Amino acid sequence: MKRLLFVVSLAVLIGIASAQGSQQPKFSIALDMPTFSWVSANDDGSVTSLFGFNLALGASYRSYFSPLGENQGAGFWEVGTILLLDPYVGVGYDYRVGKSLYVGASIDLFPIHPFLYSGFGVYYTLIPNLHIGLYLF
């Protein structure tokens, strides 16, 4: 399993390093919601939105208030689900470092958490998070 993970990681890094002709990111992988997403970008390669799936077994959509270009930051709003049916909404800020890397933070509101998980001792609805990701070309 460790070898497979190493080979996949190496293939992704080689793909990132060899992508010279494309100016617009096609995909994003991140420690974030969404974890794997399709990227919408404008003609100069600035990211306008993400749509994909997250590790919490849900779908996520993020839209930037202004296009996220290289070495620039932008605020965003997002909506999605976790565990297929538990919705969330959020706002945050991402900063794009160079062409491929982005970092950011957000705060997400899970309005029905207290109703779904109160038997498990979960009463919170606001969750802050930090994230990091890569754009793939």
The first five atom37 places (N, CA, C, CB, O) and aatype in JSON, in Angstrom:
{
  "aatype": [12, 11, 1, 10, 10, 13, 19, 19, 15, 10, 0, 19, 10, 9, 7, 9, 0, 15, 0, 5, 7, 15, 5, 5, 14, 11, 13, 15, 9, 0, 10, 3, 12, 14, 16, 13, 15, 17, 19, 15, 0, 2, 3, 3, 7, 15, 19, 16, 15, 10, 13, 7, 13, 2, 10, 0, 10, 7, 0, 15, 18, 1, 15, 18, 13, 15, 14, 10, 7, 6, 2, 5, 7, 0, 7, 13, 17, 6, 19, 7, 16, 9, 10, 10, 10, 3, 14, 18, 19, 7, 19, 7, 18, 3, 18, 1, 19, 7, 11, 15, 10, 18, 19, 7, 0, 15, 9, 3, 10, 13, 14, 9, 8, 14, 13, 10, 18, 15, 7, 13, 7, 19, 18, 18, 16, 10, 9, 14, 2, 10, 8, 9, 7, 10, 18, 10, 13],
  "atom_mask": [
    [1, 1, 1, 1, 1],
    [1, 1, 1, 1, 1],
    [1, 1, 1, 1, 1],
    [1, 1, 1, 1, 1],
    [1, 1, 1, 1, 1],
    [1, 1, 1, 1, 1],
    [1, 1, 1, 1, 1],
    [1, 1, 1, 1, 1],
    [1, 1, 1, 1, 1],
    [1, 1, 1, 1, 1],
    [1, 1, 1, 1, 1],
    [1, 1, 1, 1, 1],
    [1, 1, 1, 1, 1],
    [1, 1, 1, 1, 1],
    [1, 1, 1, 0, 1],
    [1, 1, 1, 1, 1],
    [1, 1, 1, 1, 1],
    [1, 1, 1, 1, 1],
    [1, 1, 1, 1, 1],
    [1, 1, 1, 1, 1],
    [1, 1, 1, 0, 1],
    [1, 1, 1, 1, 1],
    [1, 1, 1, 1, 1],
    [1, 1, 1, 1, 1],
    [1, 1, 1, 1, 1],
    [1, 1, 1, 1, 1],
    [1, 1, 1, 1, 1],
    [1, 1, 1, 1, 1],
    [1, 1, 1, 1, 1],
    [1, 1, 1, 1, 1],
    [1, 1, 1, 1, 1],
    [1, 1, 1, 1, 1],
    [1, 1, 1, 1, 1],
    [1, 1, 1, 1, 1],
    [1, 1, 1, 1, 1],
    [1, 1, 1, 1, 1],
    [1, 1, 1, 1, 1],
    [1, 1, 1, 1, 1],
    [1, 1, 1, 1, 1],
    [1, 1, 1, 1, 1],
    [1, 1, 1, 1, 1],
    [1, 1, 1, 1, 1],
    [1, 1, 1, 1, 1],
    [1, 1, 1, 1, 1],
    [1, 1, 1, 0, 1],
    [1, 1, 1, 1, 1],
    [1, 1, 1, 1, 1],
    [1, 1, 1, 1, 1],
    [1, 1, 1, 1, 1],
    [1, 1, 1, 1, 1],
    [1, 1, 1, 1, 1],
    [1, 1, 1, 0, 1],
    [1, 1, 1, 1, 1],
    [1, 1, 1, 1, 1],
    [1, 1, 1, 1, 1],
    [1, 1, 1, 1, 1],
    [1, 1, 1, 1, 1],
    [1, 1, 1, 0, 1],
    [1, 1, 1, 1, 1],
    [1, 1, 1, 1, 1],
    [1, 1, 1, 1, 1],
    [1, 1, 1, 1, 1],
    [1, 1, 1, 1, 1],
    [1, 1, 1, 1, 1],
    [1, 1, 1, 1, 1],
    [1, 1, 1, 1, 1],
    [1, 1, 1, 1, 1],
    [1, 1, 1, 1, 1],
    [1, 1, 1, 0, 1],
    [1, 1, 1, 1, 1],
    [1, 1, 1, 1, 1],
    [1, 1, 1, 1, 1],
    [1, 1, 1, 0, 1],
    [1, 1, 1, 1, 1],
    [1, 1, 1, 0, 1],
    [1, 1, 1, 1, 1],
    [1, 1, 1, 1, 1],
    [1, 1, 1, 1, 1],
    [1, 1, 1, 1, 1],
    [1, 1, 1, 0, 1],
    [1, 1, 1, 1, 1],
    [1, 1, 1, 1, 1],
    [1, 1, 1, 1, 1],
    [1, 1, 1, 1, 1],
    [1, 1, 1, 1, 1],
    [1, 1, 1, 1, 1],
    [1, 1, 1, 1, 1],
    [1, 1, 1, 1, 1],
    [1, 1, 1, 1, 1],
    [1, 1, 1, 0, 1],
    [1, 1, 1, 1, 1],
    [1, 1, 1, 0, 1],
    [1, 1, 1, 1, 1],
    [1, 1, 1, 1, 1],
    [1, 1, 1, 1, 1],
    [1, 1, 1, 1, 1],
    [1, 1, 1, 1, 1],
    [1, 1, 1, 0, 1],
    [1, 1, 1, 1, 1],
    [1, 1, 1, 1, 1],
    [1, 1, 1, 1, 1],
    [1, 1, 1, 1, 1],
    [1, 1, 1, 1, 1],
    [1, 1, 1, 0, 1],
    [1, 1, 1, 1, 1],
    [1, 1, 1, 1, 1],
    [1, 1, 1, 1, 1],
    [1, 1, 1, 1, 1],
    [1, 1, 1, 1, 1],
    [1, 1, 1, 1, 1],
    [1, 1, 1, 1, 1],
    [1, 1, 1, 1, 1],
    [1, 1, 1, 1, 1],
    [1, 1, 1, 1, 1],
    [1, 1, 1, 1, 1],
    [1, 1, 1, 1, 1],
    [1, 1, 1, 1, 1],
    [1, 1, 1, 1, 1],
    [1, 1, 1, 0, 1],
    [1, 1, 1, 1, 1],
    [1, 1, 1, 0, 1],
    [1, 1, 1, 1, 1],
    [1, 1, 1, 1, 1],
    [1, 1, 1, 1, 1],
    [1, 1, 1, 1, 1],
    [1, 1, 1, 1, 1],
    [1, 1, 1, 1, 1],
    [1, 1, 1, 1, 1],
    [1, 1, 1, 1, 1],
    [1, 1, 1, 1, 1],
    [1, 1, 1, 1, 1],
    [1, 1, 1, 1, 1],
    [1, 1, 1, 0, 1],
    [1, 1, 1, 1, 1],
    [1, 1, 1, 1, 1],
    [1, 1, 1, 1, 1],
    [1, 1, 1, 1, 1]
  ],
  "atom_positions": [
    [[0.82, -1.19, 0.0], [0.0, 0.0, 0.0], [0.87, 1.26, 0.0], [-0.94, 0.0, 1.21], [0.57, 2.23, -0.7]],
    [[1.96, 1.23, 0.8], [2.85, 2.38, 0.85], [3.51, 2.61, -0.5], [3.92, 2.19, 1.93], [3.7, 3.75, -0.92]],
    [[3.85, 1.54, -1.19], [4.47, 1.67, -2.51], [3.49, 2.26, -3.52], [4.98, 0.31, -3.01], [3.87, 3.11, -4.33]],
    [[2.25, 1.82, -3.46], [1.24, 2.36, -4.36], [1.05, 3.85, -4.13], [-0.1, 1.62, -4.19], [0.99, 4.63, -5.08]],
    [[0.95, 4.26, -2.87], [0.81, 5.67, -2.53], [2.02, 6.46, -3.01], [0.63, 5.85, -1.02], [1.86, 7.57, -3.53]],
    [[3.2, 5.93, -2.85], [4.42, 6.59, -3.32], [4.41, 6.75, -4.83], [5.65, 5.81, -2.88], [4.73, 7.82, -5.34]],
    [[4.04, 5.69, -5.56], [4.01, 5.74, -7.03], [2.98, 6.76, -7.52], [3.69, 4.35, -7.62], [3.26, 7.52, -8.45]],
    [[1.8, 6.77, -6.91], [0.77, 7.73, -7.3], [1.24, 9.16, -7.02], [-0.56, 7.45, -6.57], [1.07, 10.04, -7.86]],
    [[1.82, 9.39, -5.84], [2.33, 10.73, -5.51], [3.42, 11.17, -6.47], [2.87, 10.75, -4.07], [3.43, 12.32, -6.91]],
    [[4.32, 10.27, -6.81], [5.38, 10.58, -7.75], [4.82, 10.91, -9.12], [6.36, 9.42, -7.85], [5.28, 11.84, -9.78]],
    [[3.83, 10.15, -9.57], [3.21, 10.41, -10.88], [2.54, 11.78, -10.91], [2.19, 9.32, -11.21], [2.62, 12.49, -11.91]],
    [[1.87, 12.15, -9.82], [1.24, 13.47, -9.75], [2.29, 14.57, -9.8], [0.39, 13.59, -8.46], [2.12, 15.54, -10.54]],
    [[3.36, 14.43, -9.05], [4.42, 15.45, -9.06], [5.09, 15.57, -10.42], [5.47, 15.13, -8.0], [5.39, 16.68, -10.87]],
    [[5.33, 14.44, -11.09], [5.91, 14.48, -12.42], [4.95, 15.16, -13.39], [6.24, 13.06, -12.91], [5.37, 15.94, -14.24]],
    [[3.67, 14.87, -13.26], [2.68, 15.52, -14.11], [2.63, 17.01, -13.91], [0.0, 0.0, 0.0], [2.49, 17.77, -14.86]],
    [[2.75, 17.45, -12.66], [2.75, 18.88, -12.37], [3.99, 19.54, -12.97], [2.69, 19.14, -10.85], [3.9, 20.6, -13.59]],
    [[5.13, 18.91, -12.78], [6.38, 19.49, -13.28], [6.44, 19.52, -14.79], [7.56, 18.71, -12.74], [7.05, 20.43, -15.36]],
    [[5.81, 18.55, -15.47], [5.91, 18.5, -16.93], [4.82, 19.28, -17.64], [5.85, 17.08, -17.38], [4.86, 19.4, -18.87]],
    [[3.86, 19.82, -16.92], [2.77, 20.57, -17.56], [3.24, 21.97, -17.89], [1.52, 20.61, -16.64], [3.06, 22.9, -17.09]],
    [[3.82, 22.13, -19.05], [4.37, 23.43, -19.42], [3.46, 24.21, -20.35], [5.71, 23.26, -20.06], [3.41, 25.44, -20.27]],
    [[2.74, 23.52, -21.24], [1.96, 24.22, -22.24], [0.63, 24.75, -21.74], [0.0, 0.0, 0.0], [0.17, 25.78, -22.23]],
    [[0.01, 24.1, -20.78], [-1.31, 24.49, -20.33], [-1.23, 25.66, -19.36], [-2.02, 23.3, -19.68], [-0.39, 25.67, -18.46]],
    [[-2.09, 26.63, -19.54], [-2.12, 27.8, -18.66], [-3.29, 27.75, -17.68], [-2.18, 29.07, -19.48], [-3.3, 28.48, -16.69]],
    [[-4.27, 26.91, -17.95], [-5.45, 26.84, -17.1], [-5.46, 25.55, -16.29], [-6.73, 26.96, -17.94], [-5.33, 24.47, -16.87]],
    [[-5.62, 25.64, -14.97], [-5.71, 24.41, -14.19], [-6.97, 23.64, -14.54], [-5.68, 24.73, -12.68], [-8.02, 24.23, -14.8]],
    [[-6.86, 22.32, -14.56], [-8.0, 21.46, -14.89], [-8.61, 20.83, -13.64], [-7.57, 20.36, -15.87], [-9.83, 20.69, -13.54]],
    [[-7.75, 20.46, -12.67], [-8.19, 19.78, -11.46], [-7.5, 20.38, -10.25], [-7.91, 18.26, -11.54], [-6.52, 21.12, -10.37]],
    [[-8.03, 20.05, -9.09], [-7.41, 20.45, -7.82], [-7.47, 19.26, -6.87], [-8.12, 21.7, -7.21], [-8.48, 18.57, -6.78]],
    [[-6.36, 19.03, -6.16], [-6.36, 18.08, -5.06], [-5.93, 18.85, -3.82], [-5.4, 16.84, -5.34], [-5.03, 19.68, -3.87]],
    [[-6.6, 18.56, -2.69], [-6.35, 19.39, -1.52], [-6.71, 18.67, -0.24], [-7.12, 20.68, -1.61], [-7.47, 17.7, -0.25]],
    [[-6.16, 19.16, 0.85], [-6.62, 18.8, 2.18], [-7.67, 19.86, 2.54], [-5.43, 18.74, 3.25], [-7.39, 20.81, 3.27]],
    [[-8.85, 19.67, 2.01], [-9.86, 20.72, 1.99], [-11.19, 20.1, 1.59], [-9.46, 21.87, 1.02], [-11.26, 18.92, 1.27]],
    [[-12.22, 20.91, 1.61], [-13.49, 20.54, 1.0], [-13.69, 21.52, -0.14], [-14.69, 20.57, 2.03], [-13.93, 22.7, 0.15]],
    [[-13.62, 21.15, -1.37], [-13.5, 19.81, -1.93], [-12.06, 19.27, -1.91], [-14.02, 19.81, -3.35], [-11.1, 20.03, -1.99]],
    [[-11.94, 17.95, -1.8], [-10.65, 17.29, -1.8], [-10.15, 17.05, -3.22], [-10.73, 15.96, -1.04], [-8.98, 17.3, -3.51]],
    [[-11.01, 16.57, -4.09], [-10.7, 16.44, -5.51], [-11.77, 17.21, -6.26], [-10.64, 14.93, -5.99], [-12.96, 16.98, -6.05]],
    [[-11.35, 18.14, -7.13], [-12.34, 18.96, -7.81], [-11.92, 19.29, -9.23], [-12.57, 20.24, -7.03], [-10.75, 19.23, -9.6]],
    [[-12.92, 19.65, -10.01], [-12.74, 20.19, -11.34], [-12.69, 21.7, -11.19], [-13.87, 19.74, -12.32], [-13.47, 22.29, -10.44]],
    [[-11.78, 22.33, -11.91], [-11.53, 23.76, -11.78], [-12.14, 24.5, -12.97], [-10.02, 24.06, -11.67], [-11.98, 24.08, -14.11]],
    [[-12.82, 25.59, -12.69], [-13.26, 26.53, -13.73], [-12.33, 27.73, -13.66], [-14.77, 26.95, -13.55], [-12.16, 28.34, -12.6]],
    [[-11.74, 28.07, -14.79], [-10.8, 29.19, -14.83], [-11.11, 30.08, -16.03], [-9.32, 28.68, -14.9], [-11.7, 29.62, -17.01]],
    [[-10.71, 31.35, -15.94], [-10.9, 32.24, -17.09], [-9.71, 32.1, -18.04], [-11.05, 33.72, -16.62], [-8.83, 31.26, -17.83]],
    [[-9.68, 32.91, -19.09], [-8.68, 32.76, -20.16], [-7.24, 32.94, -19.69], [-8.96, 33.74, -21.25], [-6.33, 32.34, -20.27]],
    [[-7.01, 33.75, -18.66], [-5.62, 33.95, -18.21], [-5.21, 32.95, -17.12], [-5.46, 35.36, -17.69], [-4.13, 33.1, -16.54]],
    [[-6.04, 31.95, -16.83], [-5.68, 30.92, -15.87], [-6.09, 31.21, -14.44], [0.0, 0.0, 0.0], [-5.76, 30.43, -13.54]],
    [[-6.8, 32.3, -14.21], [-7.27, 32.62, -12.86], [-8.48, 31.75, -12.53], [-7.63, 34.13, -12.74], [-9.4, 31.62, -13.35]],
    [[-8.48, 31.17, -11.35], [-9.53, 30.24, -10.94], [-10.77, 31.01, -10.51], [-9.04, 29.32, -9.79], [-10.69, 31.96, -9.74]],
    [[-11.93, 30.59, -11.04], [-13.19, 31.24, -10.68], [-14.06, 30.38, -9.77], [-13.96, 31.59, -11.94], [-14.82, 30.91, -8.96]],
    [[-13.96, 29.04, -9.9], [-14.75, 28.17, -9.04], [-14.19, 26.75, -9.04], [-16.21, 28.16, -9.48], [-13.41, 26.37, -9.92]],
    [[-14.61, 25.97, -8.04], [-14.24, 24.55, -7.91], [-15.51, 23.75, -7.64], [-13.19, 24.34, -6.76], [-16.4, 24.22, -6.93]],
    [[-15.6, 22.57, -8.21], [-16.68, 21.66, -7.89], [-16.11, 20.25, -7.79], [-17.82, 21.73, -8.96], [-15.42, 19.8, -8.7]],
    [[-16.39, 19.57, -6.7], [-15.84, 18.23, -6.56], [-16.35, 17.5, -5.35], [0.0, 0.0, 0.0], [-17.41, 17.81, -4.8]],
    [[-15.56, 16.52, -4.94], [-15.92, 15.62, -3.84], [-14.95, 15.79, -2.69], [-15.94, 14.16, -4.32], [-13.79, 16.16, -2.89]],
    [[-15.43, 15.53, -1.49], [-14.57, 15.65, -0.32], [-14.42, 14.31, 0.39], [-15.14, 16.7, 0.65], [-15.2, 13.38, 0.16]],
    [[-13.41, 14.22, 1.25], [-13.15, 12.99, 1.98], [-14.22, 12.66, 3.01], [-11.81, 13.08, 2.66], [-14.26, 11.55, 3.53]],
    [[-15.08, 13.6, 3.3], [-16.17, 13.37, 4.26], [-17.4, 12.79, 3.57], [-16.53, 14.68, 4.98], [-18.51, 12.9, 4.08]],
    [[-17.2, 12.18, 2.4], [-18.26, 11.52, 1.65], [-19.37, 12.48, 1.22], [-18.86, 10.4, 2.47], [-20.55, 12.21, 1.43]],
    [[-18.98, 13.58, 0.63], [-19.94, 14.56, 0.16], [-19.44, 15.28, -1.08], [0.0, 0.0, 0.0], [-18.37, 14.97, -1.61]],
    [[-20.23, 16.23, -1.53], [-19.89, 17.07, -2.68], [-19.75, 18.51, -2.21], [-20.97, 16.95, -3.8], [-20.39, 18.92, -1.24]],
    [[-18.9, 19.28, -2.91], [-18.64, 20.67, -2.51], [-18.53, 21.56, -3.74], [-17.35, 20.76, -1.67], [-18.06, 21.13, -4.79]],
    [[-18.97, 22.81, -3.58], [-18.84, 23.83, -4.62], [-18.29, 25.08, -3.97], [-20.21, 24.11, -5.34], [-18.78, 25.51, -2.93]],
    [[-17.26, 25.68, -4.59], [-16.66, 26.92, -4.11], [-16.62, 27.92, -5.25], [-15.23, 26.67, -3.55], [-16.2, 27.59, -6.36]],
    [[-17.06, 29.15, -4.97], [-17.03, 30.22, -5.96], [-16.27, 31.42, -5.38], [-18.48, 30.64, -6.39], [-16.56, 31.87, -4.28]],
    [[-15.3, 31.92, -6.14], [-14.49, 33.05, -5.69], [-15.19, 34.36, -6.01], [-13.09, 33.02, -6.33], [-15.81, 34.49, -7.06]],
    [[-15.08, 35.33, -5.11], [-15.67, 36.65, -5.32], [-14.99, 37.38, -6.47], [-15.58, 37.48, -4.05], [-15.64, 38.12, -7.2]],
    [[-13.68, 37.17, -6.63], [-12.93, 37.68, -7.77], [-11.98, 36.55, -8.19], [-12.13, 39.02, -7.43], [-11.6, 35.73, -7.36]],
    [[-11.59, 36.5, -9.47], [-10.74, 35.4, -9.93], [-9.44, 35.3, -9.14], [-10.41, 35.57, -11.41], [-8.82, 36.31, -8.81]],
    [[-9.05, 34.07, -8.83], [-7.85, 33.8, -8.04], [-6.68, 33.56, -8.98], [-8.06, 32.57, -7.1], [-6.49, 32.46, -9.5]],
    [[-5.87, 34.62, -9.21], [-4.72, 34.54, -10.1], [-3.46, 34.16, -9.35], [0.0, 0.0, 0.0], [-3.47, 34.01, -8.13]],
    [[-2.38, 34.02, -10.1], [-1.08, 33.68, -9.49], [-0.64, 34.78, -8.53], [-0.01, 33.46, -10.58], [-0.74, 35.96, -8.83]],
    [[-0.14, 34.36, -7.36], [0.34, 35.26, -6.32], [-0.69, 36.32, -5.93], [1.62, 35.94, -6.78], [-0.36, 37.48, -5.7]],
    [[-1.94, 35.89, -5.87], [-3.04, 36.77, -5.47], [-3.94, 36.02, -4.5], [-3.85, 37.25, -6.71], [-3.92, 34.79, -4.43]],
    [[-4.71, 36.77, -3.76], [-5.69, 36.19, -2.85], [-7.09, 36.58, -3.26], [0.0, 0.0, 0.0], [-7.28, 37.56, -3.97]],
    [[-8.07, 35.8, -2.82], [-9.47, 36.09, -3.11], [-10.36, 35.43, -2.07], [-9.85, 35.63, -4.53], [-10.07, 34.34, -1.59]],
    [[-11.44, 36.11, -1.75], [-12.44, 35.53, -0.86], [-13.35, 34.59, -1.64], [0.0, 0.0, 0.0], [-13.4, 34.64, -2.87]],
    [[-14.05, 33.73, -0.92], [-14.96, 32.8, -1.58], [-16.13, 32.46, -0.67], [-14.22, 31.53, -2.0], [-16.09, 32.67, 0.54]],
    [[-17.18, 31.92, -1.29], [-18.27, 31.29, -0.56], [-18.34, 29.86, -1.06], [-19.64, 32.05, -0.77], [-17.94, 29.56, -2.18]],
    [[-18.86, 28.97, -0.22], [-18.94, 27.58, -0.61], [-20.18, 26.92, 0.0], [-17.68, 26.82, -0.18], [-20.69, 27.35, 1.03]],
    [[-20.64, 25.88, -0.68], [-21.75, 25.07, -0.19], [-21.4, 23.61, -0.46], [-23.11, 25.46, -0.88], [-20.61, 23.31, -1.35]],
    [[-21.98, 22.73, 0.33], [-21.72, 21.32, 0.1], [-22.39, 20.45, 1.12], [0.0, 0.0, 0.0], [-23.24, 20.89, 1.89]],
    [[-21.99, 19.19, 1.1], [-22.51, 18.21, 2.04], [-21.36, 17.38, 2.59], [-23.57, 17.31, 1.38], [-20.3, 17.27, 1.98]],
    [[-21.6, 16.79, 3.75], [-20.73, 15.74, 4.28], [-21.63, 14.56, 4.61], [-19.9, 16.22, 5.54], [-22.82, 14.73, 4.86]],
    [[-21.07, 13.38, 4.62], [-21.84, 12.17, 4.88], [-23.12, 12.14, 4.04], [-22.2, 12.08, 6.37], [-24.18, 11.73, 4.51]],
    [[-22.99, 12.56, 2.8], [-24.03, 12.57, 1.78], [-25.18, 13.53, 2.04], [-24.57, 11.22, 1.63], [-25.66, 14.16, 1.09]],
    [[-25.65, 13.68, 3.26], [-26.87, 14.44, 3.51], [-26.74, 15.6, 4.48], [-27.89, 13.54, 4.0], [-27.72, 16.33, 4.68]],
    [[-25.6, 15.8, 5.1], [-25.42, 16.87, 6.09], [-24.88, 18.11, 5.39], [-24.46, 16.41, 7.23], [-23.7, 18.15, 5.05]],
    [[-25.72, 19.13, 5.15], [-25.29, 20.3, 4.37], [-24.42, 21.26, 5.19], [-26.51, 21.05, 3.84], [-24.47, 21.29, 6.42]],
    [[-23.64, 22.05, 4.45], [-22.87, 23.13, 5.07], [-22.77, 24.3, 4.11], [-21.47, 22.64, 5.49], [-22.9, 24.13, 2.89]],
    [[-22.55, 25.48, 4.65], [-22.24, 26.69, 3.9], [-21.04, 27.32, 4.56], [-23.46, 27.68, 3.84], [-20.83, 27.15, 5.76]],
    [[-20.24, 28.05, 3.78], [-19.06, 28.66, 4.37], [-18.55, 29.84, 3.58], [0.0, 0.0, 0.0], [-18.94, 30.08, 2.44]],
    [[-17.67, 30.57, 4.22], [-16.95, 31.68, 3.59], [-15.48, 31.55, 3.99], [-17.53, 33.09, 4.02], [-15.16, 30.98, 5.03]],
    [[-14.6, 32.08, 3.14], [-13.18, 31.98, 3.45], [-12.34, 32.8, 2.5], [0.0, 0.0, 0.0], [-12.84, 33.61, 1.72]],
    [[-11.04, 32.56, 2.6], [-10.06, 33.31, 1.8], [-8.95, 32.35, 1.39], [-9.49, 34.53, 2.6], [-8.43, 31.6, 2.22]],
    [[-8.59, 32.37, 0.12], [-7.48, 31.58, -0.41], [-6.41, 32.5, -0.96], [-7.97, 30.6, -1.5], [-6.71, 33.57, -1.48]],
    [[-5.17, 32.08, -0.86], [-4.05, 32.77, -1.49], [-3.33, 31.77, -2.38], [-3.07, 33.38, -0.42], [-2.96, 30.68, -1.94]],
    [[-3.14, 32.14, -3.63], [-2.48, 31.27, -4.6], [-1.0, 31.63, -4.67], [-3.14, 31.39, -6.0], [-0.64, 32.77, -4.99]],
    [[-0.16, 30.66, -4.36], [1.29, 30.84, -4.35], [1.82, 30.28, -5.66], [1.96, 30.15, -3.11], [1.87, 29.06, -5.84]],
    [[2.22, 31.16, -6.57], [2.7, 30.71, -7.87], [1.57, 30.14, -8.71], [0.0, 0.0, 0.0], [0.43, 30.6, -8.65]],
    [[1.92, 29.13, -9.49], [0.95, 28.55, -10.41], [0.12, 27.43, -9.81], [1.65, 28.04, -11.61], [-1.07, 27.32, -10.1]],
    [[0.73, 26.61, -8.96], [0.08, 25.36, -8.56], [-0.42, 25.3, -7.12], [1.0, 24.26, -8.77], [-1.38, 24.57, -6.85]],
    [[0.18, 26.01, -6.2], [-0.13, 25.85, -4.78], [-1.12, 26.91, -4.31], [1.15, 25.92, -3.95], [-1.04, 28.07, -4.72]],
    [[-2.06, 26.51, -3.45], [-2.89, 27.51, -2.78], [-3.08, 27.12, -1.31], [-4.27, 27.64, -3.48], [-3.09, 25.94, -0.96]],
    [[-3.22, 28.13, -0.48], [-3.44, 27.95, 0.95], [-4.59, 28.86, 1.36], [-2.14, 28.25, 1.79], [-4.85, 29.87, 0.7]],
    [[-5.26, 28.52, 2.43], [-6.35, 29.38, 2.84], [-6.99, 28.94, 4.13], [0.0, 0.0, 0.0], [-6.54, 28.0, 4.8]],
    [[-8.05, 29.65, 4.47], [-8.8, 29.37, 5.68], [-10.27, 29.68, 5.42], [-8.27, 30.2, 6.88], [-10.61, 30.5, 4.57]],
    [[-11.13, 28.99, 6.16], [-12.56, 29.25, 6.03], [-13.25, 28.93, 7.34], [-13.17, 28.42, 4.87], [-12.68, 28.33, 8.24]],
    [[-14.49, 29.36, 7.41], [-15.36, 28.97, 8.51], [-16.65, 28.45, 7.89], [-15.64, 30.17, 9.5], [-17.26, 29.1, 7.05]],
    [[-17.05, 27.25, 8.33], [-18.21, 26.59, 7.75], [-19.3, 26.44, 8.8], [-17.82, 25.21, 7.17], [-19.03, 26.18, 9.97]],
    [[-20.53, 26.63, 8.35], [-21.71, 26.5, 9.2], [-22.43, 25.21, 8.82], [-22.65, 27.73, 9.06], [-22.82, 25.02, 7.67]],
    [[-22.61, 24.33, 9.79], [-23.35, 23.07, 9.63], [-24.65, 23.2, 10.41], [-22.5, 21.83, 10.12], [-24.68, 22.88, 11.59]],
    [[-25.72, 23.66, 9.77], [-26.93, 24.03, 10.52], [-27.66, 22.88, 11.19], [-27.87, 24.71, 9.61], [-28.35, 23.1, 12.18]],
    [[-27.53, 21.65, 10.69], [-28.29, 20.56, 11.31], [-27.44, 19.61, 12.15], [-29.01, 19.78, 10.24], [-27.92, 18.56, 12.57]],
    [[-26.17, 19.96, 12.39], [-25.32, 19.12, 13.24], [-25.95, 18.8, 14.6], [-23.99, 19.79, 13.45], [-25.96, 17.63, 15.0]],
    [[-26.47, 19.78, 15.32], [-27.02, 19.46, 16.65], [-28.18, 18.45, 16.59], [-27.5, 20.73, 17.32], [-28.36, 17.67, 17.52]],
    [[-28.93, 18.48, 15.51], [-30.07, 17.57, 15.4], [-29.63, 16.16, 14.99], [-31.07, 18.11, 14.38], [-30.21, 15.17, 15.45]],
    [[-28.61, 16.07, 14.14], [-28.16, 14.77, 13.66], [-27.27, 14.04, 14.66], [-27.42, 14.93, 12.37], [-27.36, 12.82, 14.8]],
    [[-26.41, 14.79, 15.35], [-25.36, 14.15, 16.14], [-25.43, 14.41, 17.63], [-24.04, 14.59, 15.64], [-24.46, 14.14, 18.34]],
    [[-26.54, 14.93, 18.14], [-26.6, 15.26, 19.56], [-26.45, 14.01, 20.43], [-27.92, 15.96, 19.88], [-25.95, 14.1, 21.55]],
    [[-26.87, 12.86, 19.95], [-26.69, 11.62, 20.69], [-25.24, 11.22, 20.83], [0.0, 0.0, 0.0], [-24.89, 10.42, 21.7]],
    [[-24.38, 11.77, 19.96], [-22.94, 11.48, 20.0], [-22.16, 12.58, 20.72], [-22.39, 11.31, 18.58], [-20.93, 12.54, 20.75]],
    [[-22.87, 13.56, 21.29], [-22.21, 14.64, 22.01], [-21.7, 15.75, 21.1], [0.0, 0.0, 0.0], [-20.86, 16.54, 21.52]],
    [[-22.19, 15.82, 19.87], [-21.76, 16.86, 18.93], [-22.82, 17.95, 18.9], [-21.53, 16.26, 17.49], [-23.94, 17.73, 18.45]],
    [[-22.45, 19.13, 19.39], [-23.4, 20.23, 19.45], [-22.93, 21.46, 18.67], [-23.66, 20.61, 20.88], [-23.64, 22.47, 18.63]],
    [[-21.76, 21.4, 18.08], [-21.21, 22.57, 17.4], [-21.82, 22.72, 16.0], [-19.68, 22.47, 17.31], [-22.23, 21.74, 15.38]],
    [[-21.86, 23.95, 15.53], [-22.33, 24.21, 14.17], [-21.32, 24.99, 13.34], [-23.64, 24.95, 14.21], [-21.36, 24.9, 12.11]],
    [[-20.42, 25.75, 13.97], [-19.4, 26.51, 13.24], [-18.06, 25.8, 13.35], [-19.3, 27.97, 13.77], [-17.6, 25.49, 14.45]],
    [[-17.43, 25.55, 12.2], [-16.15, 24.85, 12.2], [-15.14, 25.66, 11.4], [-16.3, 23.42, 11.62], [-15.32, 25.82, 10.19]],
    [[-14.09, 26.18, 12.03], [-13.02, 26.85, 11.29], [-12.07, 25.8, 10.73], [-12.25, 27.87, 12.2], [-11.88, 24.75, 11.34]],
    [[-11.47, 26.08, 9.57], [-10.47, 25.15, 9.05], [-9.43, 25.86, 8.2], [-11.14, 24.06, 8.22], [-9.68, 26.91, 7.61]],
    [[-8.27, 25.27, 8.17], [-7.16, 25.7, 7.32], [-7.0, 24.66, 6.22], [-5.82, 25.87, 8.14], [-7.27, 23.47, 6.44]],
    [[-6.57, 25.08, 5.05], [-6.42, 24.12, 3.97], [-5.24, 24.47, 3.06], [-7.7, 24.04, 3.15], [-4.74, 25.59, 3.04]],
    [[-4.82, 23.45, 2.31], [-3.73, 23.59, 1.36], [-4.07, 22.69, 0.17], [-2.34, 23.2, 2.0], [-4.64, 21.62, 0.34]],
    [[-3.71, 23.14, -1.03], [-4.04, 22.35, -2.21], [-3.13, 22.63, -3.38], [0.0, 0.0, 0.0], [-2.34, 23.58, -3.38]],
    [[-3.25, 21.79, -4.4], [-2.48, 21.9, -5.64], [-3.43, 21.94, -6.83], [-1.48, 20.73, -5.77], [-4.4, 21.18, -6.88]],
    [[-3.15, 22.81, -7.78], [-3.85, 22.8, -9.05], [-3.07, 21.92, -10.02], [-4.02, 24.26, -9.62], [-1.84, 22.0, -10.08]],
    [[-3.77, 21.09, -10.74], [-3.16, 20.22, -11.73], [-3.52, 20.71, -13.12], [-3.62, 18.75, -11.54], [-4.67, 21.06, -13.38]],
    [[-2.55, 20.73, -14.01], [-2.74, 21.26, -15.36], [-2.87, 20.18, -16.4], [-1.6, 22.17, -15.72], [-3.04, 20.47, -17.58]]
  ]
}
